Amino acid sequence: MFKEVYELELKKYNDLIIRKNEKTGEYNGIYDRHKYPVLTRHHVPLAWRFDLNEQTNPLFIERLGINAVLNSGAIELNGKFYLVARIEGNDRKSFFGVAVSDNGIDNFRFLDYPIEFADVEPNETNVYDMRLTKHEDGWIYGVFCSESKDTDPNTTDPYAAVAAAAIVRTKDLITWERLPNIKTLSPQQRNVVLHPEFVQGKYAFYTRPMDAFMEAGNAGGVSFGLCEDINNAEIKNEVLVSPRQYHTITEAKNGSGCVPIKTEKGWIHIAHGVRNTAAGLRYVLYVFVTDLKDPSKVIATPSGYFMAPLGAERTGDVSNVLFANGAIASENGDVYIYYASSDTRMHVATTTLERLIDYAFNTPSDPLRSVDCVKQRKELIRRNLELLKK
């Protein structure tokens, strides 16, 4: 029995890994979605889930199950595409695994082992959502959320948690060095992104101050701060960059997602915005652009969401959610955006720098009131009707 079941499951795994991906055919002129997820729980190797010893597992039972693969950082190295994925076990704990592909859209395979780094935070319970920054100092940095139980004696909620921004660094995605967590004035800090270049000779971060673990509270949105020493990162001042706005896609909260993409016209950011609905929180992706010389200054804000969950993407562990913390801009101008749907699986959307720039700078900003949105849309229709009459 063991051999037959193992060979059947191995064939299913291999067939999944070698399956070719394809564009969906849905068109908006901005990006192309792809038909199949690039990573799911089924992409995790059998050796990570099953005891492959027939003597100790004669019934071939899964011992350490995987619930989801999501929220991957992304980087291109030596012509290959790497995703550092958040892998959530059936036990709810997350860890990181590195998957690699030759073309960035299919055939992703995990390296032999998950990532392991020094245990320097004794109260840390969970880790997730790593952003990968190829920094001009020569290191590849991973910034992720470090979650701990709230030990404040005045806290009445026994399940209260504290989120902090943690840092690791590597040169090869194999060996990782853990640095102290980032210090900020905020009591909670998640969705932190390291800028890829020095700013004023300092390390620059996009942060997301939070008053509580889940609620932004009075915090204003995506912020920007500098620190002198990455080995003991401390941000003493955070400047609001992309604010939350009433009755928009960022009303409840927002946060940085992918490491900003450098273009000739500015730094393009793919962030996430959250609003409340009758069905719960809805997460979408949006874009803003910051100045090349002053990356704390926003110079373009296309209206509305850049990408929202569609079809099967809307269902999963946490439904109606898109989240991205990894994108790759290749030297040839192609861009690969890796996003998770409903905290369950990873997808890829492909575009180009030319299209991203066009979208970012030529899409009008949100006028923030319905009456003005109607005027904005009528003006577009008027111009189009005049063209069609010619």
C-alpha positions in Angstrom: 0.0 0.0 0.0 2.7 2.5 1.0 4.5 2.2 -2.4 1.4 2.6 -4.5 0.1 5.6 -2.6 3.5 7.3 -2.5 4.0 6.8 -6.2 0.5 8.2 -6.9 1.0 11.3 -4.8 4.4 11.8 -6.2 3.0 11.7 -9.8 0.3 14.3 -8.8 3.0 16.5 -7.3 5.3 16.3 -10.4 2.4 16.9 -12.8 1.5 20.0 -10.8 5.1 21.3 -10.8 5.6 20.9 -14.6 2.2 22.3 -15.6 2.5 25.2 -18.0 0.8 28.4 -17.0 -1.1 30.6 -19.5 -2.7 34.0 -19.6 -6.4 34.2 -18.8 -7.4 36.5 -21.7 -9.0 39.0 -19.5 -8.0 42.5 -20.7 -7.6 45.9 -19.1 -4.4 47.0 -20.8 -2.5 47.2 -17.5 -1.5 43.6 -16.7 -2.3 40.0 -17.6 -3.5 37.6 -15.0 -2.5 33.9 -15.3 -4.8 30.9 -15.2 -3.1 28.8 -12.6 -1.7 29.8 -9.1 2.1 29.7 -9.1 2.2 28.3 -5.5 -0.3 26.3 -3.5 -0.1 24.0 -0.5 0.2 21.2 -3.0 3.4 22.6 -4.3 5.1 21.9 -1.0 7.3 18.8 -1.4 6.0 15.5 0.0 9.1 15.2 2.2 7.9 18.3 4.1 4.6 16.8 4.9 4.9 13.0 5.0 7.1 10.5 6.8 8.5 8.7 3.7 9.7 5.7 5.8 7.4 2.8 5.2 8.4 1.2 8.6 7.2 4.2 10.6 4.4 5.3 8.3 3.0 2.2 6.6 -0.4 3.8 5.9 1.3 6.9 4.3 -0.4 9.4 6.5 0.4 13.1 6.3 2.2 14.0 9.5 2.9 17.8 9.2 0.2 19.2 7.0 0.3 22.5 5.1 -2.8 24.8 5.1 -1.7 27.6 2.7 1.1 29.1 0.8 0.8 32.9 0.5 2.3 36.4 0.7 5.7 35.8 -1.1 8.6 38.2 -1.3 10.2 38.1 -4.7 13.6 38.6 -6.3 15.5 37.8 -9.4 19.0 36.4 -9.1 21.3 35.0 -11.8 18.5 34.9 -14.3 16.2 32.9 -12.0 13.0 34.0 -10.2 12.8 33.4 -6.5 9.8 33.6 -4.2 10.2 33.5 -0.4 6.8 32.3 0.5 4.9 32.3 3.8 4.0 28.7 4.4 1.3 28.1 7.0 1.1 24.7 8.6 -2.0 23.0 9.9 -0.9 24.2 13.3 -1.4 27.9 12.2 2.3 28.6 12.6 4.0 30.2 9.5 7.5 29.7 8.2 9.4 30.7 5.1 10.4 28.6 2.1 12.3 29.5 -1.1 10.8 28.5 -4.4 12.6 29.0 -7.7 11.5 29.1 -11.4 13.3 29.7 -14.6 10.6 31.8 -16.2 8.7 33.4 -13.3 5.2 32.1 -14.3 5.3 28.3 -13.7 7.4 25.4 -12.6 8.3 26.8 -9.2 10.1 24.3 -7.0 10.9 24.7 -3.3 14.5 24.3 -2.2 15.3 21.3 0.0 14.7 23.0 3.3 12.7 25.9 4.8 14.6 29.0 5.9 16.0 28.8 9.4 17.5 31.8 11.2 18.6 32.6 14.8 16.0 32.6 17.5 16.7 36.0 19.0 13.2 37.0 20.1 12.1 34.7 23.0 8.5 35.9 22.9 8.1 35.5 19.1 5.3 33.0 18.2 4.8 33.5 14.5 6.6 35.1 11.5 5.2 36.0 8.1 5.0 38.2 4.9 8.7 38.8 4.0 9.6 41.6 1.7 12.9 41.1 -0.2 15.1 44.1 -0.9 18.2 43.9 -3.1 20.0 46.9 -1.4 22.7 48.9 -2.9 24.9 48.0 0.2 25.3 44.5 -1.4 23.0 42.6 0.9 19.6 41.1 0.3 17.4 42.0 3.2 14.2 40.4 4.3 11.8 42.4 6.4 8.9 40.5 7.9 6.3 40.6 10.7 7.4 39.1 14.0 4.3 38.4 16.1 4.3 37.9 19.9 1.7 37.4 22.6 1.0 40.7 24.3 2.4 40.3 27.8 1.2 43.7 29.1 -0.3 43.0 32.6 -2.9 45.6 31.9 -4.2 43.8 28.8 -7.6 42.1 29.5 -7.7 40.2 26.2 -5.9 36.9 26.6 -5.4 36.6 22.8 -3.9 40.1 22.3 -0.8 40.2 20.1 2.0 42.6 19.3 3.4 42.9 15.8 7.0 44.1 15.1 9.1 44.5 12.0 12.0 42.0 11.9 15.0 42.0 9.6 17.2 39.2 8.2 19.8 39.4 5.5 21.5 37.0 3.1 23.8 36.9 0.0 22.5 33.6 -1.4 19.0 32.9 0.0 20.4 29.9 1.8 22.2 31.4 4.9 20.4 34.1 6.7 21.6 36.5 9.4 19.0 37.7 11.9 19.2 41.4 13.0 17.4 43.1 15.9 13.8 44.1 15.2 13.2 47.6 14.0 12.3 50.1 16.7 9.8 52.8 16.0 7.5 55.1 18.1 4.5 53.0 17.2 3.2 50.3 19.6 2.5 48.0 16.6 4.4 47.8 13.3 3.6 45.6 10.2 4.0 45.7 6.5 7.4 47.4 6.6 9.4 47.7 3.4 13.1 48.6 3.1 13.8 51.1 0.2 16.5 49.6 -2.1 18.8 52.7 -2.1 20.3 55.0 0.6 18.4 58.2 1.2 20.5 61.1 2.6 23.1 58.4 3.3 20.7 56.5 5.5 18.6 53.3 5.3 15.0 54.2 4.4 11.9 52.3 5.3 8.2 52.5 4.5 6.3 51.7 7.6 2.7 51.2 8.7 2.2 52.4 12.3 -0.7 50.7 14.1 -2.4 51.5 17.4 -3.5 47.9 17.8 -2.7 44.5 16.2 -5.6 44.6 13.8 -6.9 48.2 13.8 -5.0 51.2 12.5 -6.7 53.4 15.1 -5.5 57.0 14.8 -2.5 56.0 12.6 -2.7 57.7 9.3 -1.4 55.2 6.7 1.9 54.3 4.9 4.7 56.3 6.4 8.4 56.9 5.7 11.4 57.0 8.0 15.2 56.9 8.0 17.6 55.0 10.2 21.4 55.4 10.7 22.4 51.8 11.4 20.7 48.7 9.9 22.3 46.5 12.5 20.3 48.3 15.2 17.6 49.9 13.2 15.7 52.7 14.9 13.3 55.0 13.2 12.7 58.1 15.3 10.5 60.0 12.9 7.8 58.7 10.5 6.4 61.0 7.8 3.0 60.2 6.4 3.2 59.3 2.7 0.1 57.5 1.5 -2.8 58.5 3.9 -6.0 56.6 4.6 -9.0 58.3 3.1 -12.7 58.2 4.1 -14.9 56.2 1.7 -12.1 54.9 -0.4 -10.2 51.6 -0.8 -7.9 52.6 2.1 -10.6 53.7 4.6 -9.9 51.0 7.2 -6.1 50.7 6.8 -3.4 50.5 4.2 0.1 49.3 4.0 3.2 49.0 1.8 3.4 45.8 -0.3 6.1 45.3 -2.9 9.5 46.9 -2.7 9.2 50.1 -4.9 10.1 49.7 -8.5 12.5 52.3 -9.9 11.5 53.9 -13.2 12.7 57.0 -15.1 9.7 58.9 -13.8 9.6 57.8 -10.1 9.3 55.0 -7.7 6.2 52.9 -8.3 4.7 51.4 -5.2 2.2 48.5 -5.2 0.5 48.7 -1.8 -2.7 47.3 -0.3 -5.8 49.1 0.9 -8.5 47.8 3.2 -12.1 48.8 3.6 -15.0 47.5 5.7 -18.0 45.8 4.0 -21.0 43.9 5.2 -19.1 40.7 4.5 -16.0 41.8 6.4 -12.7 43.4 5.4 -11.9 43.7 1.7 -8.2 43.9 0.6 -7.2 45.2 -2.8 -4.0 46.5 -4.3 -3.4 50.1 -5.3 -0.6 52.1 -6.8 1.2 55.3 -5.9 4.4 56.9 -7.1 7.1 58.7 -5.2 9.8 61.1 -6.3 13.1 59.7 -7.4 15.1 62.1 -5.3 12.7 62.4 -2.4 10.9 59.0 -2.0 8.8 60.4 0.8 7.1 62.7 -1.7 4.1 61.3 -3.6 3.9 62.5 -7.2 1.1 60.3 -8.7 -2.0 58.6 -7.3 -4.1 56.8 -9.8 -7.7 56.4 -8.7 -9.2 53.3 -7.1 -7.8 49.9 -7.0 -5.1 48.5 -9.2 -6.2 44.9 -8.7 -9.0 43.2 -6.8 -9.9 39.6 -6.1 -11.9 38.0 -9.0 -13.7 34.7 -9.4 -12.0 31.9 -7.5 -9.6 34.4 -6.0 -12.4 35.6 -3.7 -12.6 32.3 -1.8 -10.2 30.9 0.8 -9.2 31.1 4.4 -9.8 34.8 4.5 -12.1 35.6 1.6 -12.2 38.7 -0.6 -8.5 39.4 -0.1 -5.6 40.2 -2.5 -2.2 40.9 -0.9 1.1 41.4 -2.6 4.6 41.8 -1.0 6.7 40.8 -4.0 7.3 42.1 -7.5 10.2 41.7 -10.0 11.1 44.2 -12.6 13.5 42.6 -15.1 16.1 44.5 -17.0 14.2 44.0 -20.3 11.2 45.9 -18.9 9.0 43.0 -18.0 7.3 43.1 -14.6 6.1 40.1 -12.5 3.7 40.9 -9.7 3.2 38.1 -7.2 0.0 38.2 -5.2 -1.9 36.0 -2.8 -5.6 35.5 -3.0 -7.7 35.0 0.2 -4.7 34.1 2.3 -4.6 30.7 0.5 -2.5 30.6 -2.7 0.0 32.6 -4.8 -0.6 34.0 -8.3 1.4 36.0 -10.9 0.3 38.9 -13.0 2.6 40.2 -15.7 3.0 43.6 -17.2 5.8 46.0 -18.4 7.4 49.1 -17.0 5.9 51.1 -19.9 2.4 50.0 -19.0 2.9 50.6 -15.3 4.2 54.1 -15.9 1.3 54.9 -18.3 -1.2 53.6 -15.7 0.3 55.5 -12.8 0.7 58.9 -14.5 -2.2 58.9 -16.9 -5.0 57.5 -14.7 -6.8 60.4 -13.0 -6.8 60.7 -9.2 -9.9 60.0 -7.1 -11.9 63.2 -6.7 -13.3 61.7 -3.5 -17.0 62.6 -4.0 -19.6 60.9 -6.1 -20.7 64.1 -7.8 -17.2 64.8 -8.9 -16.6 61.2 -10.0 -19.7 61.5 -12.3 -18.2 64.7 -13.8 -14.9 62.9 -14.3 -16.5 60.0 -16.1 -18.8 62.2 -18.2 -15.8 64.1 -19.4 -14.1 60.8 -20.5 -17.4 59.8 -22.3 -17.7 63.2 -23.9 -14.2 63.0 -25.4 -14.8 59.5 -26.6 -18.1 60.3 -28.3 -16.5 63.2 -30.1 -13.8 60.9 -31.4 -16.3 58.3 -32.5 -18.2 60.9 -34.5 -15.2 61.7 -36.6 
